[in-house]
Each structure stands twice: as C-alpha cells, then as structure tokens.
C-alpha cells in the first residue's frame, strides 16, 4: 500500500487516508464494527462482503449510516 495520503469525502467532510486504503480499513480506523454501519461510496451501496476489496480513490464520497432492519 502506498502511504501517500489521498482525500476522500467522509459524510461530507474531507478525510485523509493513505492511498490504497480499503473501505474495510477505513471503518476499522474509525472504530466501527462491520455490522454496526452500512456504507455507500459515490452513491452506491457497498455490501459488507465487498468492503475489503474496495480501495478508496481520491475524491470518493463515502457515507456511513445505521443499517435499516425490519419489515
């Protein structure tokens, strides 16, 4: 992983991470348990199983929100 920082938009605020950071790594850095938060990148839902393979890119818009359950 390249350590040069990039800036992503995390919940509409600039957030710096090392280049190559995955969505799963970002959540871990922020202290979120994988099941406690739902995620979207650039307006698209990212399933929990896909977070480890999704490398963030400069300018990505990352949204974290409470999962909606029930029916």
PDB file of N, CA, C and O in Angstrom:
ATOM      1  N   UNK A   1       0.848  -1.178   0.000  1.00  0.00           N
ATOM      2  CA  UNK A   1       0.000   0.000   0.000  1.00  0.00           C
ATOM      3  C   UNK A   1       0.888   1.235   0.000  1.00  0.00           C
ATOM      4  O   UNK A   1       1.852   1.302   0.763  1.00  0.00           O
ATOM      5  N   UNK A   2       0.586   2.187  -0.823  1.00  0.00           N
ATOM      6  CA  UNK A   2       1.292   3.451  -0.922  1.00  0.00           C
ATOM      7  C   UNK A   2       0.856   4.322   0.256  1.00  0.00           C
ATOM      8  O   UNK A   2      -0.339   4.441   0.525  1.00  0.00           O
ATOM      9  N   UNK A   3       1.797   4.923   0.950  1.00  0.00           N
ATOM     10  CA  UNK A   3       1.460   5.735   2.119  1.00  0.00           C
ATOM     11  C   UNK A   3       1.140   7.185   1.786  1.00  0.00           C
ATOM     12  O   UNK A   3       0.782   7.945   2.685  1.00  0.00           O
ATOM     13  N   UNK A   4       1.256   7.595   0.526  1.00  0.00           N
ATOM     14  CA  UNK A   4       0.909   8.964   0.170  1.00  0.00           C
ATOM     15  C   UNK A   4      -0.570   9.175   0.463  1.00  0.00           C
ATOM     16  O   UNK A   4      -1.402   8.379   0.026  1.00  0.00           O
ATOM     17  N   UNK A   5      -0.913  10.230   1.191  1.00  0.00           N
ATOM     18  CA  UNK A   5      -2.319  10.420   1.547  1.00  0.00           C
ATOM     19  C   UNK A   5      -3.163  10.902   0.369  1.00  0.00           C
ATOM     20  O   UNK A   5      -2.696  11.603  -0.528  1.00  0.00           O
ATOM     21  N   UNK A   6      -4.413  10.496   0.418  1.00  0.00           N
ATOM     22  CA  UNK A   6      -5.427  10.996  -0.508  1.00  0.00           C
ATOM     23  C   UNK A   6      -6.553  11.573   0.353  1.00  0.00           C
ATOM     24  O   UNK A   6      -6.631  11.304   1.551  1.00  0.00           O
ATOM     25  N   UNK A   7      -7.409  12.357  -0.265  1.00  0.00           N
ATOM     26  CA  UNK A   7      -8.553  12.918   0.456  1.00  0.00           C
ATOM     27  C   UNK A   7      -9.829  12.336  -0.112  1.00  0.00           C
ATOM     28  O   UNK A   7     -10.062  12.374  -1.320  1.00  0.00           O
ATOM     29  N   UNK A   8     -10.658  11.792   0.778  1.00  0.00           N
ATOM     30  CA  UNK A   8     -11.998  11.340   0.423  1.00  0.00           C
ATOM     31  C   UNK A   8     -12.982  12.220   1.180  1.00  0.00           C
ATOM     32  O   UNK A   8     -12.609  12.889   2.144  1.00  0.00           O
ATOM     33  N   UNK A   9     -14.212  12.220   0.754  1.00  0.00           N
ATOM     34  CA  UNK A   9     -15.270  12.931   1.457  1.00  0.00           C
ATOM     35  C   UNK A   9     -15.990  11.930   2.339  1.00  0.00           C
ATOM     36  O   UNK A   9     -16.706  11.068   1.830  1.00  0.00           O
ATOM     37  N   UNK A  10     -15.820  12.023   3.635  1.00  0.00           N
ATOM     38  CA  UNK A  10     -16.429  11.110   4.586  1.00  0.00           C
ATOM     39  C   UNK A  10     -17.589  11.838   5.242  1.00  0.00           C
ATOM     40  O   UNK A  10     -17.390  12.775   6.015  1.00  0.00           O
ATOM     41  N   UNK A  11     -18.806  11.399   4.929  1.00  0.00           N
ATOM     42  CA  UNK A  11     -20.001  12.067   5.445  1.00  0.00           C
ATOM     43  C   UNK A  11     -19.926  13.576   5.212  1.00  0.00           C
ATOM     44  O   UNK A  11     -20.208  14.377   6.103  1.00  0.00           O
ATOM     45  N   UNK A  12     -19.540  13.938   3.995  1.00  0.00           N
ATOM     46  CA  UNK A  12     -19.471  15.329   3.524  1.00  0.00           C
ATOM     47  C   UNK A  12     -18.379  16.167   4.175  1.00  0.00           C
ATOM     48  O   UNK A  12     -18.456  17.395   4.170  1.00  0.00           O
ATOM     49  N   UNK A  13     -17.357  15.511   4.736  1.00  0.00           N
ATOM     50  CA  UNK A  13     -16.199  16.214   5.297  1.00  0.00           C
ATOM     51  C   UNK A  13     -14.931  15.600   4.733  1.00  0.00           C
ATOM     52  O   UNK A  13     -14.845  14.385   4.556  1.00  0.00           O
ATOM     53  N   UNK A  14     -13.957  16.435   4.455  1.00  0.00           N
ATOM     54  CA  UNK A  14     -12.684  15.941   3.934  1.00  0.00           C
ATOM     55  C   UNK A  14     -12.010  15.066   4.988  1.00  0.00           C
ATOM     56  O   UNK A  14     -11.955  15.415   6.167  1.00  0.00           O
ATOM     57  N   UNK A  15     -11.496  13.913   4.533  1.00  0.00           N
ATOM     58  CA  UNK A  15     -10.814  12.980   5.434  1.00  0.00           C
ATOM     59  C   UNK A  15      -9.632  12.393   4.674  1.00  0.00           C
ATOM     60  O   UNK A  15      -9.792  11.868   3.573  1.00  0.00           O
ATOM     61  N   UNK A  16      -8.440  12.486   5.271  1.00  0.00           N
ATOM     62  CA  UNK A  16      -7.218  11.991   4.618  1.00  0.00           C
ATOM     63  C   UNK A  16      -6.944  10.557   5.045  1.00  0.00           C
ATOM     64  O   UNK A  16      -7.043  10.215   6.223  1.00  0.00           O
ATOM     65  N   UNK A  17      -6.598   9.724   4.067  1.00  0.00           N
ATOM     66  CA  UNK A  17      -6.226   8.328   4.310  1.00  0.00           C
ATOM     67  C   UNK A  17      -5.042   7.999   3.405  1.00  0.00           C
ATOM     68  O   UNK A  17      -4.845   8.664   2.387  1.00  0.00           O
ATOM     69  N   UNK A  18      -4.253   6.988   3.756  1.00  0.00           N
ATOM     70  CA  UNK A  18      -3.186   6.570   2.847  1.00  0.00           C
ATOM     71  C   UNK A  18      -3.776   6.031   1.537  1.00  0.00           C
ATOM     72  O   UNK A  18      -4.821   5.379   1.545  1.00  0.00           O
ATOM     73  N   UNK A  19      -3.112   6.302   0.433  1.00  0.00           N
ATOM     74  CA  UNK A  19      -3.548   5.749  -0.851  1.00  0.00           C
ATOM     75  C   UNK A  19      -3.610   4.236  -0.732  1.00  0.00           C
ATOM     76  O   UNK A  19      -2.739   3.627  -0.111  1.00  0.00           O
ATOM     77  N   UNK A  20      -4.626   3.625  -1.318  1.00  0.00           N
ATOM     78  CA  UNK A  20      -4.788   2.179  -1.274  1.00  0.00           C
ATOM     79  C   UNK A  20      -5.629   1.697  -0.108  1.00  0.00           C
ATOM     80  O   UNK A  20      -5.890   0.500   0.011  1.00  0.00           O
ATOM     81  N   UNK A  21      -6.060   2.615   0.758  1.00  0.00           N
ATOM     82  CA  UNK A  21      -6.901   2.232   1.891  1.00  0.00           C
ATOM     83  C   UNK A  21      -8.207   1.643   1.393  1.00  0.00           C
ATOM     84  O   UNK A  21      -8.854   2.207   0.510  1.00  0.00           O
ATOM     85  N   UNK A  22      -8.592   0.515   1.955  1.00  0.00           N
ATOM     86  CA  UNK A  22      -9.871  -0.086   1.589  1.00  0.00           C
ATOM     87  C   UNK A  22     -10.977   0.487   2.471  1.00  0.00           C
ATOM     88  O   UNK A  22     -10.718   1.087   3.514  1.00  0.00           O
ATOM     89  N   UNK A  23     -12.202   0.290   2.030  1.00  0.00           N
ATOM     90  CA  UNK A  23     -13.346   0.735   2.820  1.00  0.00           C
ATOM     91  C   UNK A  23     -13.352   0.017   4.172  1.00  0.00           C
ATOM     92  O   UNK A  23     -13.663   0.628   5.193  1.00  0.00           O
ATOM     93  N   UNK A  24     -13.012  -1.270   4.186  1.00  0.00           N
ATOM     94  CA  UNK A  24     -12.954  -2.021   5.441  1.00  0.00           C
ATOM     95  C   UNK A  24     -11.906  -1.431   6.377  1.00  0.00           C
ATOM     96  O   UNK A  24     -12.150  -1.315   7.578  1.00  0.00           O
ATOM     97  N   UNK A  25     -10.750  -1.058   5.851  1.00  0.00           N
ATOM     98  CA  UNK A  25      -9.694  -0.471   6.675  1.00  0.00           C
ATOM     99  C   UNK A  25     -10.123   0.884   7.228  1.00  0.00           C
ATOM    100  O   UNK A  25      -9.810   1.209   8.373  1.00  0.00           O
ATOM    101  N   UNK A  26     -10.828   1.670   6.440  1.00  0.00           N
ATOM    102  CA  UNK A  26     -11.333   2.958   6.911  1.00  0.00           C
ATOM    103  C   UNK A  26     -12.287   2.751   8.083  1.00  0.00           C
ATOM    104  O   UNK A  26     -12.194   3.452   9.091  1.00  0.00           O
ATOM    105  N   UNK A  27     -13.193   1.805   7.959  1.00  0.00           N
ATOM    106  CA  UNK A  27     -14.133   1.538   9.043  1.00  0.00           C
ATOM    107  C   UNK A  27     -13.397   1.109  10.307  1.00  0.00           C
ATOM    108  O   UNK A  27     -13.741   1.543  11.406  1.00  0.00           O
ATOM    109  N   UNK A  28     -12.384   0.259  10.154  1.00  0.00           N
ATOM    110  CA  UNK A  28     -11.602  -0.182  11.302  1.00  0.00           C
ATOM    111  C   UNK A  28     -10.873   1.002  11.941  1.00  0.00           C
ATOM    112  O   UNK A  28     -10.835   1.123  13.166  1.00  0.00           O
ATOM    113  N   UNK A  29     -10.299   1.868  11.114  1.00  0.00           N
ATOM    114  CA  UNK A  29      -9.603   3.057  11.618  1.00  0.00           C
ATOM    115  C   UNK A  29     -10.549   3.936  12.432  1.00  0.00           C
ATOM    116  O   UNK A  29     -10.148   4.527  13.435  1.00  0.00           O
ATOM    117  N   UNK A  30     -11.789   4.019  12.001  1.00  0.00           N
ATOM    118  CA  UNK A  30     -12.779   4.857  12.680  1.00  0.00           C
ATOM    119  C   UNK A  30     -13.405   4.167  13.894  1.00  0.00           C
ATOM    120  O   UNK A  30     -14.154   4.788  14.647  1.00  0.00           O
ATOM    121  N   UNK A  31     -13.094   2.878  14.081  1.00  0.00           N
ATOM    122  CA  UNK A  31     -13.608   2.152  15.232  1.00  0.00           C
ATOM    123  C   UNK A  31     -15.002   1.581  15.061  1.00  0.00           C
ATOM    124  O   UNK A  31     -15.666   1.272  16.050  1.00  0.00           O
ATOM    125  N   UNK A  32     -15.458   1.435  13.822  1.00  0.00           N
ATOM    126  CA  UNK A  32     -16.791   0.883  13.556  1.00  0.00           C
ATOM    127  C   UNK A  32     -16.721  -0.630  13.365  1.00  0.00           C
ATOM    128  O   UNK A  32     -15.904  -1.125  12.588  1.00  0.00           O
ATOM    129  N   UNK A  33     -17.566  -1.352  14.066  1.00  0.00           N
ATOM    130  CA  UNK A  33     -17.700  -2.790  13.822  1.00  0.00           C
ATOM    131  C   UNK A  33     -18.425  -2.950  12.482  1.00  0.00           C
ATOM    132  O   UNK A  33     -19.354  -2.197  12.190  1.00  0.00           O
ATOM    133  N   UNK A  34     -18.009  -3.922  11.669  1.00  0.00           N
ATOM    134  CA  UNK A  34     -18.603  -4.077  10.333  1.00  0.00           C
ATOM    135  C   UNK A  34     -20.123  -4.182  10.320  1.00  0.00           C
ATOM    136  O   UNK A  34     -20.762  -3.672   9.401  1.00  0.00           O
ATOM    137  N   UNK A  35     -20.706  -4.822  11.306  1.00  0.00           N
ATOM    138  CA  UNK A  35     -22.164  -4.993  11.325  1.00  0.00           C
ATOM    139  C   UNK A  35     -22.918  -3.774  11.841  1.00  0.00           C
ATOM    140  O   UNK A  35     -24.141  -3.705  11.719  1.00  0.00           O
ATOM    141  N   UNK A  36     -22.201  -2.813  12.414  1.00  0.00           N
ATOM    142  CA  UNK A  36     -22.856  -1.656  13.021  1.00  0.00           C
ATOM    143  C   UNK A  36     -23.121  -0.509  12.066  1.00  0.00           C
ATOM    144  O   UNK A  36     -23.779   0.466  12.428  1.00  0.00           O
ATOM    145  N   UNK A  37     -22.613  -0.619  10.850  1.00  0.00           N
ATOM    146  CA  UNK A  37     -22.745   0.502   9.924  1.00  0.00           C
ATOM    147  C   UNK A  37     -22.971  -0.018   8.510  1.00  0.00           C
ATOM    148  O   UNK A  37     -22.398  -1.028   8.101  1.00  0.00           O
ATOM    149  N   UNK A  38     -23.815   0.693   7.777  1.00  0.00           N
ATOM    150  CA  UNK A  38     -23.991   0.438   6.344  1.00  0.00           C
ATOM    151  C   UNK A  38     -23.147   1.468   5.599  1.00  0.00           C
ATOM    152  O   UNK A  38     -22.872   2.547   6.124  1.00  0.00           O
ATOM    153  N   UNK A  39     -22.740   1.138   4.385  1.00  0.00           N
ATOM    154  CA  UNK A  39     -21.825   2.015   3.660  1.00  0.00           C
ATOM    155  C   UNK A  39     -22.271   2.243   2.227  1.00  0.00           C
ATOM    156  O   UNK A  39     -22.915   1.403   1.599  1.00  0.00           O
ATOM    157  N   UNK A  40     -21.900   3.417   1.741  1.00  0.00           N
ATOM    158  CA  UNK A  40     -22.094   3.743   0.326  1.00  0.00           C
ATOM    159  C   UNK A  40     -20.870   4.525  -0.128  1.00  0.00           C
ATOM    160  O   UNK A  40     -20.328   5.334   0.625  1.00  0.00           O
ATOM    161  N   UNK A  41     -20.443   4.285  -1.345  1.00  0.00           N
ATOM    162  CA  UNK A  41     -19.345   5.034  -1.944  1.00  0.00           C
ATOM    163  C   UNK A  41     -19.848   5.578  -3.272  1.00  0.00           C
ATOM    164  O   UNK A  41     -20.325   4.831  -4.127  1.00  0.00           O
ATOM    165  N   UNK A  42     -19.735   6.876  -3.426  1.00  0.00           N
ATOM    166  CA  UNK A  42     -20.189   7.557  -4.640  1.00  0.00           C
ATOM    167  C   UNK A  42     -21.652   7.235  -4.967  1.00  0.00           C
ATOM    168  O   UNK A  42     -22.021   7.042  -6.126  1.00  0.00           O
ATOM    169  N   UNK A  43     -22.466   7.182  -3.917  1.00  0.00           N
ATOM    170  CA  UNK A  43     -23.902   6.984  -4.094  1.00  0.00           C
ATOM    171  C   UNK A  43     -24.343   5.546  -4.278  1.00  0.00           C
ATOM    172  O   UNK A  43     -25.532   5.291  -4.471  1.00  0.00           O
ATOM    173  N   UNK A  44     -23.420   4.603  -4.224  1.00  0.00           N
ATOM    174  CA  UNK A  44     -23.770   3.187  -4.400  1.00  0.00           C
ATOM    175  C   UNK A  44     -23.526   2.414  -3.119  1.00  0.00           C
ATOM    176  O   UNK A  44     -22.461   2.517  -2.510  1.00  0.00           O
ATOM    177  N   UNK A  45     -24.517   1.643  -2.719  1.00  0.00           N
ATOM    178  CA  UNK A  45     -24.397   0.795  -1.532  1.00  0.00           C
ATOM    179  C   UNK A  45     -23.238  -0.178  -1.729  1.00  0.00           C
ATOM    180  O   UNK A  45     -23.086  -0.757  -2.805  1.00  0.00           O
ATOM    181  N   UNK A  46     -22.427  -0.357  -0.696  1.00  0.00           N
ATOM    182  CA  UNK A  46     -21.332  -1.327  -0.728  1.00  0.00           C
ATOM    183  C   UNK A  46     -21.648  -2.411   0.298  1.00  0.00           C
ATOM    184  O   UNK A  46     -21.612  -2.146   1.500  1.00  0.00           O
ATOM    185  N   UNK A  47     -21.957  -3.622  -0.151  1.00  0.00           N
ATOM    186  CA  UNK A  47     -22.232  -4.716   0.785  1.00  0.00           C
ATOM    187  C   UNK A  47     -21.026  -5.001   1.674  1.00  0.00           C
ATOM    188  O   UNK A  47     -19.882  -4.800   1.269  1.00  0.00           O
ATOM    189  N   UNK A  48     -21.290  -5.462   2.866  1.00  0.00           N
ATOM    190  CA  UNK A  48     -20.251  -5.754   3.857  1.00  0.00           C
ATOM    191  C   UNK A  48     -19.147  -6.632   3.271  1.00  0.00           C
ATOM    192  O   UNK A  48     -17.967  -6.383   3.515  1.00  0.00           O
ATOM    193  N   UNK A  49     -19.518  -7.652   2.502  1.00  0.00           N
ATOM    194  CA  UNK A  49     -18.533  -8.585   1.946  1.00  0.00           C
ATOM    195  C   UNK A  49     -17.620  -7.951   0.896  1.00  0.00           C
ATOM    196  O   UNK A  49     -16.576  -8.518   0.574  1.00  0.00           O
ATOM    197  N   UNK A  50     -17.989  -6.797   0.358  1.00  0.00           N
ATOM    198  CA  UNK A  50     -17.195  -6.149  -0.691  1.00  0.00           C
ATOM    199  C   UNK A  50     -16.254  -5.064  -0.167  1.00  0.00           C
ATOM    200  O   UNK A  50     -15.438  -4.538  -0.923  1.00  0.00           O
ATOM    201  N   UNK A  51     -16.357  -4.731   1.097  1.00  0.00           N
ATOM    202  CA  UNK A  51     -15.588  -3.607   1.643  1.00  0.00           C
ATOM    203  C   UNK A  51     -14.079  -3.840   1.615  1.00  0.00           C
ATOM    204  O   UNK A  51     -13.317  -2.907   1.359  1.00  0.00           O
ATOM    205  N   UNK A  52     -13.642  -5.062   1.873  1.00  0.00           N
ATOM    206  CA  UNK A  52     -12.203  -5.343   1.932  1.00  0.00           C
ATOM    207  C   UNK A  52     -11.538  -5.248   0.563  1.00  0.00           C
ATOM    208  O   UNK A  52     -10.329  -5.038   0.474  1.00  0.00           O
ATOM    209  N   UNK A  53     -12.313  -5.401  -0.495  1.00  0.00           N
ATOM    210  CA  UNK A  53     -11.729  -5.352  -1.840  1.00  0.00           C
ATOM    211  C   UNK A  53     -11.922  -4.002  -2.520  1.00  0.00           C
ATOM    212  O   UNK A  53     -11.456  -3.805  -3.643  1.00  0.00           O
ATOM    213  N   UNK A  54     -12.600  -3.072  -1.857  1.00  0.00           N
ATOM    214  CA  UNK A  54     -12.852  -1.759  -2.454  1.00  0.00           C
ATOM    215  C   UNK A  54     -11.817  -0.749  -1.966  1.00  0.00           C
ATOM    216  O   UNK A  54     -11.916  -0.231  -0.854  1.00  0.00           O
ATOM    217  N   UNK A  55     -10.825  -0.479  -2.809  1.00  0.00           N
ATOM    218  CA  UNK A  55      -9.810   0.527  -2.482  1.00  0.00           C
ATOM    219  C   UNK A  55     -10.385   1.907  -2.780  1.00  0.00           C
ATOM    220  O   UNK A  55     -10.923   2.152  -3.860  1.00  0.00           O
ATOM    221  N   UNK A  56     -10.262   2.792  -1.816  1.00  0.00           N
ATOM    222  CA  UNK A  56     -10.774   4.149  -1.996  1.00  0.00           C
ATOM    223  C   UNK A  56      -9.849   4.944  -2.902  1.00  0.00           C
ATOM    224  O   UNK A  56      -8.638   4.722  -2.934  1.00  0.00           O
ATOM    225  N   UNK A  57     -10.445   5.877  -3.638  1.00  0.00           N
ATOM    226  CA  UNK A  57      -9.692   6.748  -4.540  1.00  0.00           C
ATOM    227  C   UNK A  57      -9.909   8.193  -4.130  1.00  0.00           C
ATOM    228  O   UNK A  57     -10.921   8.526  -3.513  1.00  0.00           O
ATOM    229  N   UNK A  58      -8.968   9.039  -4.468  1.00  0.00           N
ATOM    230  CA  UNK A  58      -9.088  10.461  -4.153  1.00  0.00           C
ATOM    231  C   UNK A  58     -10.418  10.992  -4.675  1.00  0.00           C
ATOM    232  O   UNK A  58     -10.792  10.752  -5.823  1.00  0.00           O
ATOM    233  N   UNK A  59     -11.116  11.708  -3.824  1.00  0.00           N
ATOM    234  CA  UNK A  59     -12.381  12.316  -4.211  1.00  0.00           C
ATOM    235  C   UNK A  59     -13.604  11.449  -3.995  1.00  0.00           C
ATOM    236  O   UNK A  59     -14.728  11.929  -4.142  1.00  0.00           O
ATOM    237  N   UNK A  60     -13.414  10.167  -3.648  1.00  0.00           N
ATOM    238  CA  UNK A  60     -14.581   9.314  -3.389  1.00  0.00           C
ATOM    239  C   UNK A  60     -15.431   9.916  -2.281  1.00  0.00           C
ATOM    240  O   UNK A  60     -14.909  10.487  -1.323  1.00  0.00           O
ATOM    241  N   UNK A  61     -16.740   9.785  -2.419  1.00  0.00           N
ATOM    242  CA  UNK A  61     -17.692  10.234  -1.404  1.00  0.00           C
ATOM    243  C   UNK A  61     -18.163   9.010  -0.631  1.00  0.00           C
ATOM    244  O   UNK A  61     -18.869   8.159  -1.172  1.00  0.00           O
ATOM    245  N   UNK A  62     -17.767   8.926   0.637  1.00  0.00           N
ATOM    246  CA  UNK A  62     -18.087   7.787   1.490  1.00  0.00           C
ATOM    247  C   UNK A  62     -19.161   8.205   2.486  1.00  0.00           C
ATOM    248  O   UNK A  62     -19.007   9.202   3.192  1.00  0.00           O
ATOM    249  N   UNK A  63     -20.245   7.443   2.541  1.00  0.00           N
ATOM    250  CA  UNK A  63     -21.303   7.688   3.513  1.00  0.00           C
ATOM    251  C   UNK A  63     -21.432   6.493   4.436  1.00  0.00           C
ATOM    252  O   UNK A  63     -21.427   5.344   3.994  1.00  0.00           O
ATOM    253  N   UNK A  64     -21.545   6.776   5.714  1.00  0.00           N
ATOM    254  CA  UNK A  64     -21.755   5.758   6.727  1.00  0.00           C
ATOM    255  C   UNK A  64     -23.103   6.028   7.380  1.00  0.00           C
ATOM    256  O   UNK A  64     -23.423   7.168   7.717  1.00  0.00           O
ATOM    257  N   UNK A  65     -23.889   4.973   7.555  1.00  0.00           N
ATOM    258  CA  UNK A  65     -25.191   5.179   8.175  1.00  0.00           C
ATOM    259  C   UNK A  65     -25.633   3.903   8.871  1.00  0.00           C
ATOM    260  O   UNK A  65     -25.130   2.817   8.582  1.00  0.00           O
ATOM    261  N   UNK A  66     -26.570   4.045   9.784  1.00  0.00           N
ATOM    262  CA  UNK A  66     -27.096   2.899  10.515  1.00  0.00           C
ATOM    263  C   UNK A  66     -27.897   2.039   9.549  1.00  0.00           C
ATOM    264  O   UNK A  66     -28.716   2.560   8.792  1.00  0.00           O
ATOM    265  N   UNK A  67     -27.670   0.724   9.564  1.00  0.00           N
ATOM    266  CA  UNK A  67     -28.446  -0.143   8.682  1.00  0.00           C
ATOM    267  C   UNK A  67     -29.915  -0.121   9.082  1.00  0.00           C
ATOM    268  O   UNK A  67     -30.254  -0.018  10.261  1.00  0.00           O
ATOM    269  N   UNK A  68     -30.768  -0.218   8.087  1.00  0.00           N
ATOM    270  CA  UNK A  68     -32.201  -0.249   8.316  1.00  0.00           C
ATOM    271  C   UNK A  68     -32.627  -1.709   8.320  1.00  0.00           C
ATOM    272  O   UNK A  68     -32.381  -2.436   7.358  1.00  0.00           O
ATOM    273  N   UNK A  69     -33.264  -2.134   9.400  1.00  0.00           N
ATOM    274  CA  UNK A  69     -33.716  -3.512   9.517  1.00  0.00           C
ATOM    275  C   UNK A  69     -35.199  -3.504   9.846  1.00  0.00           C
ATOM    276  O   UNK A  69     -35.756  -2.495  10.277  1.00  0.00           O
ATOM    277  N   UNK A  70     -35.808  -4.628   9.637  1.00  0.00           N
ATOM    278  CA  UNK A  70     -37.239  -4.750   9.919  1.00  0.00           C
ATOM    279  C   UNK A  70     -38.011  -5.055   8.675  1.00  0.00           C
ATOM    280  O   UNK A  70     -37.436  -5.306   7.616  1.00  0.00           O
ATOM    281  N   UNK A  71     -39.267  -5.036   8.796  1.00  0.00           N
ATOM    282  CA  UNK A  71     -40.017  -5.363   7.605  1.00  0.00           C
ATOM    283  C   UNK A  71     -41.403  -5.174   7.797  1.00  0.00           C
ATOM    284  O   UNK A  71     -42.191  -5.407   6.880  1.00  0.00           O
TER     285      UNK A  71
END
